[in-house]
Amino acid sequence: LLYFCYWAYDIRLYPVKDFGPIIHEFDPWFNYRAAQYLADNGLTRFFQWYDYMSWYPLGRPVGTTIYPGMQMTSVAIWHVLKGISPQTFKIPKYVLRWLGIPKDTKEIAGF
């Protein structure tokens, strides 16, 4: 069993050994650009968008080749958070400590 586990792990990491730690599929950069395009241009233009930066040299008809749920959700969350005032967020001090964020700016300046 350990032999097969080793080889399964080794085969899975074969592209990393050859090409380095590069993202080959499920590209988050494309998803980020698609969400940004949706936020900037709207839903109608998003479905008509032909992206020449992906699937080079031919390009990609984005509106007909992806499932846009992730981009729509991220843009919706962005619009909701954009409309909320930053003063409404009350973060407990112990959460700030867990994240390594000082509770006031005096700790940053060292006074």
Backbone as ProteinMPNN parsed JSONL, in Angstrom:
{"seq_chain_A": "LLYFCYWAYDIRLYPVKDFGPIIHEFDPWFNYRAAQYLADNGLTRFFQWYDYMSWYPLGRPVGTTIYPGMQMTSVAIWHVLKGISPQTFKIPKYVLRWLGIPKDTKEIAGF", "coords_chain_A": {"N_chain_A": [[0.827, -1.192, 0.0], [1.93, 1.261, 0.803], [3.836, 1.531, -1.192], [2.25, 1.96, -3.512], [0.988, 4.319, -2.742], [3.178, 6.037, -2.604], [3.983, 6.071, -5.335], [1.677, 7.115, -6.52], [1.651, 9.683, -5.436], [4.115, 10.573, -6.438], [3.736, 10.479, -9.23], [1.694, 12.339, -9.477], [3.03, 14.679, -8.816], [4.764, 14.985, -10.899], [4.63, 16.987, -13.085], [5.338, 19.253, -11.57], [7.95, 18.725, -10.855], [9.175, 18.777, -13.369], [8.437, 21.29, -14.598], [8.325, 23.164, -12.588], [6.779, 24.997, -9.835], [4.161, 25.881, -11.176], [0.96, 27.068, -11.997], [-1.129, 25.044, -13.767], [-3.732, 24.372, -14.553], [-7.209, 25.171, -14.032], [-7.023, 27.942, -13.784], [-6.404, 30.584, -11.699], [-5.76, 33.202, -12.384], [-7.031, 33.73, -14.809], [-9.696, 33.528, -13.953], [-9.768, 35.65, -12.167], [-9.309, 37.829, -13.939], [-11.585, 37.529, -15.516], [-13.632, 38.042, -13.658], [-12.99, 40.671, -13.048], [-13.385, 41.86, -15.556], [-16.137, 41.439, -15.817], [-17.071, 43.03, -13.689], [-16.25, 45.55, -14.56], [-17.482, 45.896, -17.099], [-20.065, 44.84, -17.222], [-22.852, 42.476, -17.402], [-23.959, 41.809, -19.942], [-21.984, 42.529, -21.868], [-20.017, 40.899, -20.874], [-20.869, 38.3, -21.537], [-20.566, 38.455, -24.252], [-17.901, 38.689, -24.629], [-14.801, 38.194, -26.153], [-11.917, 36.753, -25.459], [-8.692, 37.484, -26.112], [-6.364, 37.018, -24.791], [-6.236, 34.552, -23.596], [-5.938, 31.078, -24.346], [-4.073, 31.305, -26.414], [-2.873, 31.226, -29.785], [-5.414, 31.738, -30.701], [-7.531, 32.665, -29.081], [-10.461, 33.019, -26.95], [-13.91, 32.45, -26.713], [-15.407, 33.724, -24.17], [-17.948, 33.977, -22.918], [-19.41, 31.774, -23.804], [-17.963, 29.562, -23.077], [-17.422, 29.164, -20.378], [-18.483, 28.531, -16.982], [-20.156, 30.943, -15.437], [-20.672, 31.349, -12.716], [-18.91, 31.664, -10.49], [-17.586, 34.069, -11.06], [-19.754, 35.851, -11.139], [-20.687, 35.629, -8.509], [-18.455, 36.571, -7.061], [-18.298, 39.226, -7.956], [-20.78, 40.155, -7.063], [-20.47, 39.914, -4.257], [-18.382, 41.731, -3.971], [-19.673, 44.141, -4.687], [-21.546, 44.311, -2.589], [-19.854, 44.504, -0.319], [-18.545, 46.84, -0.98], [-20.522, 48.701, -0.604], [-20.859, 48.818, 2.131], [-20.091, 50.547, 5.071], [-16.82, 51.012, 6.392], [-16.712, 51.414, 9.155], [-18.666, 49.875, 10.285], [-17.747, 47.355, 10.698], [-16.764, 45.438, 13.309], [-14.109, 44.105, 14.708], [-13.065, 41.61, 16.859], [-10.533, 42.059, 19.388], [-8.861, 39.883, 19.959], [-8.874, 38.446, 17.598], [-7.507, 40.135, 15.899], [-5.013, 39.943, 17.113], [-4.411, 37.257, 16.624], [-4.01, 37.396, 13.896], [-1.786, 38.898, 13.838], [-1.926, 41.645, 13.821], [-1.474, 44.842, 15.091], [-3.336, 46.462, 17.747], [-3.555, 49.209, 17.806], [-2.18, 52.165, 16.208], [0.035, 53.078, 17.56], [1.558, 50.946, 18.358], [2.641, 50.17, 15.948], [4.264, 52.333, 15.239], [6.015, 52.336, 17.352], [6.043, 53.921, 19.66]], "CA_chain_A": [[0.0, 0.0, 0.0], [2.824, 2.419, 0.831], [4.451, 1.602, -2.507], [1.296, 2.587, -4.412], [0.802, 5.7, -2.294], [4.362, 6.786, -3.03], [3.951, 6.279, -6.783], [0.567, 8.02, -6.82], [2.145, 11.011, -5.084], [5.204, 10.907, -7.348], [3.167, 10.743, -10.548], [0.923, 13.58, -9.392], [3.96, 15.809, -8.757], [5.674, 14.956, -12.045], [4.751, 18.298, -13.738], [6.029, 20.201, -10.697], [9.382, 18.424, -10.97], [9.656, 19.183, -14.688], [8.191, 22.677, -14.969], [8.321, 24.039, -11.426], [5.448, 25.216, -9.235], [3.355, 26.757, -12.021], [-0.426, 26.626, -12.071], [-1.37, 24.59, -15.128], [-5.141, 24.28, -14.87], [-8.077, 25.911, -13.129], [-6.184, 29.121, -13.643], [-7.043, 31.667, -10.954], [-5.542, 34.492, -13.03], [-8.121, 33.92, -15.765], [-10.922, 33.786, -13.205], [-9.664, 37.022, -11.652], [-9.524, 38.74, -15.063], [-12.98, 37.431, -15.929], [-14.43, 38.77, -12.666], [-12.698, 42.092, -13.232], [-14.068, 42.276, -16.787], [-17.563, 41.48, -15.495], [-17.318, 44.204, -12.837], [-16.021, 46.778, -15.326], [-18.249, 46.021, -18.337], [-21.437, 44.388, -17.095], [-23.181, 41.096, -17.744], [-24.175, 41.641, -21.379], [-20.674, 42.547, -22.541], [-19.26, 39.729, -20.405], [-21.262, 37.127, -22.322], [-20.113, 38.654, -25.627], [-16.458, 38.926, -24.568], [-13.868, 37.261, -26.782], [-10.653, 37.018, -24.775], [-7.53, 37.14, -26.934], [-5.207, 36.748, -23.94], [-6.209, 33.148, -23.195], [-5.933, 30.12, -25.456], [-3.278, 31.946, -27.462], [-3.11, 32.496, -30.465], [-6.771, 31.845, -31.224], [-8.436, 33.376, -28.194], [-11.506, 32.21, -26.328], [-15.198, 33.102, -26.478], [-15.597, 33.492, -22.738], [-19.353, 33.853, -22.546], [-19.965, 30.466, -24.164], [-17.072, 28.459, -22.703], [-17.21, 29.044, -18.937], [-19.612, 28.625, -16.072], [-19.836, 32.237, -14.834], [-21.177, 31.493, -11.356], [-17.891, 32.172, -9.569], [-17.358, 35.483, -11.347], [-20.937, 36.605, -10.712], [-20.707, 35.651, -7.044], [-17.4, 37.448, -6.546], [-18.672, 40.614, -8.236], [-21.881, 40.494, -6.154], [-19.879, 40.132, -2.927], [-17.61, 42.977, -4.051], [-20.627, 45.262, -4.64], [-22.107, 44.383, -1.231], [-18.83, 45.023, 0.588], [-18.253, 48.218, -1.372], [-21.576, 49.554, -0.079], [-20.862, 48.825, 3.595], [-19.111, 51.452, 5.666], [-15.81, 50.283, 7.166], [-16.918, 51.574, 10.581], [-19.633, 48.891, 10.774], [-17.055, 46.119, 11.021], [-16.136, 45.408, 14.629], [-13.317, 42.882, 14.797], [-12.559, 41.424, 18.224], [-9.096, 42.28, 19.515], [-8.094, 38.639, 19.928], [-8.718, 38.046, 16.193], [-6.408, 40.944, 15.397], [-3.774, 39.379, 17.655], [-4.132, 36.019, 15.893], [-3.521, 37.758, 12.574], [-0.55, 39.659, 14.001], [-2.199, 43.056, 13.563], [-1.556, 45.597, 16.346], [-4.666, 47.035, 17.971], [-3.541, 50.63, 17.478], [-1.026, 52.562, 15.402], [1.197, 53.351, 18.402], [2.398, 49.76, 18.346], [3.364, 50.143, 14.676], [5.295, 53.373, 15.267], [6.981, 52.03, 18.415], [6.05, 54.958, 20.716]], "C_chain_A": [[0.874, 1.26, 0.0], [3.51, 2.622, -0.52], [3.533, 2.336, -3.477], [1.022, 4.038, -4.027], [1.972, 6.57, -2.732], [4.283, 7.095, -4.522], [2.786, 7.179, -7.194], [0.973, 9.469, -6.548], [3.203, 11.473, -6.085], [4.679, 11.246, -8.741], [2.4, 12.062, -10.547], [1.838, 14.806, -9.404], [4.941, 15.847, -9.925], [5.759, 16.306, -12.771], [5.479, 19.332, -12.883], [7.536, 19.978, -10.77], [9.942, 18.91, -12.299], [9.566, 20.683, -14.932], [8.227, 23.645, -13.804], [6.908, 24.26, -10.922], [4.639, 26.26, -9.996], [1.938, 26.204, -12.059], [-0.737, 26.283, -13.521], [-2.839, 24.573, -15.507], [-5.946, 24.965, -13.775], [-7.419, 27.237, -12.766], [-6.888, 30.245, -12.891], [-6.824, 33.035, -11.591], [-6.623, 34.76, -14.063], [-9.419, 34.247, -15.036], [-10.929, 35.193, -12.617], [-9.924, 38.031, -12.766], [-10.978, 38.719, -15.525], [-13.899, 38.177, -14.953], [-14.216, 40.274, -12.79], [-13.393, 42.636, -14.488], [-15.572, 42.392, -16.55], [-17.902, 42.714, -14.666], [-17.19, 45.504, -13.635], [-17.021, 46.985, -16.461], [-19.689, 45.554, -18.256], [-21.675, 43.006, -17.68], [-23.335, 40.878, -19.249], [-22.86, 41.601, -22.145], [-19.82, 41.365, -22.112], [-19.592, 38.499, -21.234], [-20.87, 37.256, -23.792], [-18.6, 38.792, -25.732], [-15.69, 37.813, -25.258], [-12.487, 37.62, -26.28], [-9.486, 36.543, -25.634], [-6.295, 36.815, -26.103], [-5.154, 35.301, -23.452], [-6.366, 32.286, -24.445], [-5.226, 30.725, -26.671], [-2.909, 30.936, -28.534], [-4.551, 32.703, -30.899], [-7.685, 32.708, -30.379], [-9.546, 32.458, -27.718], [-12.803, 32.997, -26.219], [-15.666, 32.819, -25.056], [-17.054, 33.223, -22.38], [-19.96, 32.497, -22.84], [-19.103, 29.3, -23.705], [-16.814, 28.336, -21.209], [-18.552, 28.977, -18.216], [-19.382, 29.884, -15.241], [-20.29, 32.412, -13.39], [-20.169, 32.076, -10.393], [-17.638, 33.654, -9.798], [-18.542, 36.337, -10.898], [-21.012, 36.71, -9.192], [-19.663, 36.603, -6.493], [-17.721, 38.911, -6.803], [-19.822, 41.049, -7.325], [-21.36, 40.756, -4.742], [-19.105, 41.44, -2.904], [-18.534, 44.191, -3.974], [-21.234, 45.41, -3.244], [-21.09, 44.979, -0.273], [-18.457, 46.461, 0.276], [-19.277, 49.18, -0.79], [-21.622, 49.65, 1.433], [-19.758, 49.739, 4.1], [-18.086, 50.649, 6.475], [-16.007, 50.388, 8.679], [-17.907, 50.543, 11.133], [-18.975, 47.56, 11.127], [-16.377, 46.245, 12.383], [-15.421, 44.073, 14.766], [-12.81, 42.746, 16.224], [-11.039, 41.524, 18.274], [-8.302, 40.99, 19.453], [-7.93, 38.123, 18.498], [-7.584, 38.847, 15.567], [-5.065, 40.399, 15.883], [-3.404, 38.086, 16.94], [-3.532, 36.318, 14.522], [-2.214, 38.549, 12.641], [-0.711, 41.139, 13.728], [-2.271, 43.783, 14.9], [-2.912, 46.271, 16.493], [-4.697, 48.543, 17.777], [-2.232, 50.977, 16.78], [0.198, 52.884, 16.25], [2.129, 52.148, 18.438], [3.178, 49.645, 17.044], [4.521, 51.122, 14.72], [6.339, 53.119, 16.341], [7.045, 53.057, 19.521], [5.614, 54.377, 22.029]], "O_chain_A": [[0.587, 2.215, -0.722], [3.737, 3.756, -0.94], [3.979, 3.235, -4.19], [0.843, 4.889, -4.899], [1.781, 7.702, -3.177], [4.488, 8.236, -4.935], [2.922, 7.944, -8.149], [0.672, 10.365, -7.336], [3.191, 12.622, -6.525], [5.14, 12.205, -9.36], [2.458, 12.815, -11.519], [1.469, 15.852, -9.939], [5.859, 16.668, -9.929], [6.87, 16.75, -13.06], [6.168, 20.199, -13.421], [8.31, 20.936, -10.749], [11.068, 19.405, -12.35], [10.52, 21.286, -15.422], [8.165, 24.855, -14.021], [5.947, 23.767, -11.514], [4.453, 27.382, -9.524], [1.748, 24.991, -12.143], [-0.621, 27.134, -14.403], [-3.166, 24.744, -16.681], [-5.413, 25.296, -12.716], [-7.286, 27.59, -11.594], [-7.867, 30.802, -13.389], [-7.621, 33.945, -11.366], [-7.09, 35.892, -14.188], [-10.159, 35.139, -15.451], [-11.969, 35.85, -12.574], [-10.675, 38.987, -12.57], [-11.54, 39.756, -15.88], [-14.832, 38.861, -15.373], [-15.158, 41.055, -12.652], [-13.925, 43.746, -14.474], [-16.207, 43.332, -17.026], [-18.913, 43.37, -14.917], [-17.944, 46.45, -13.406], [-17.378, 48.124, -16.762], [-20.472, 45.852, -19.158], [-20.818, 42.443, -18.36], [-22.884, 39.859, -19.772], [-22.656, 40.722, -22.983], [-18.993, 40.879, -22.885], [-18.697, 37.735, -21.596], [-20.846, 36.255, -24.507], [-18.076, 38.992, -26.828], [-15.903, 36.633, -24.98], [-11.944, 38.668, -26.63], [-9.314, 35.345, -25.856], [-5.281, 36.383, -26.651], [-4.121, 34.867, -22.942], [-6.873, 32.742, -25.47], [-5.721, 30.661, -27.797], [-2.636, 29.795, -28.162], [-4.877, 33.767, -31.426], [-8.535, 33.416, -30.919], [-9.57, 31.271, -28.041], [-12.802, 34.106, -25.685], [-16.259, 31.774, -24.789], [-17.34, 32.311, -21.604], [-20.93, 32.104, -22.192], [-19.477, 28.148, -23.923], [-16.042, 27.467, -20.804], [-19.599, 29.318, -18.766], [-18.479, 29.891, -14.403], [-20.29, 33.536, -12.888], [-20.527, 32.904, -9.556], [-17.491, 34.414, -8.841], [-18.356, 37.419, -10.342], [-21.362, 37.76, -8.654], [-19.941, 37.36, -5.563], [-17.445, 39.758, -5.954], [-19.841, 42.189, -6.862], [-21.772, 41.724, -4.102], [-19.165, 42.179, -1.921], [-18.227, 45.161, -3.281], [-21.415, 46.532, -2.77], [-21.427, 45.87, 0.507], [-18.091, 47.219, 1.175], [-18.959, 50.335, -0.509], [-22.352, 50.482, 1.973], [-18.63, 49.7, 3.61], [-18.456, 49.703, 7.17], [-15.516, 49.534, 9.417], [-17.974, 50.359, 12.348], [-19.591, 46.726, 11.79], [-15.501, 47.091, 12.564], [-16.059, 43.032, 14.921], [-12.188, 43.67, 16.749], [-10.345, 41.13, 17.337], [-7.179, 40.987, 18.949], [-6.952, 37.434, 18.205], [-6.791, 38.309, 14.796], [-4.089, 40.399, 15.134], [-2.229, 37.836, 16.675], [-2.659, 35.593, 14.043], [-1.608, 38.836, 11.609], [0.27, 41.822, 13.433], [-3.051, 43.387, 15.766], [-3.56, 46.611, 15.503], [-5.776, 49.108, 17.599], [-1.294, 50.181, 16.764], [1.304, 52.958, 15.714], [3.346, 52.304, 18.537], [4.271, 49.079, 17.034], [5.63, 50.8, 14.293], [7.45, 53.64, 16.247], [8.022, 53.074, 20.27], [5.556, 55.09, 23.031]]}, "name": "protein", "num_of_chains": 1, "seq": "LLYFCYWAYDIRLYPVKDFGPIIHEFDPWFNYRAAQYLADNGLTRFFQWYDYMSWYPLGRPVGTTIYPGMQMTSVAIWHVLKGISPQTFKIPKYVLRWLGIPKDTKEIAGF"}
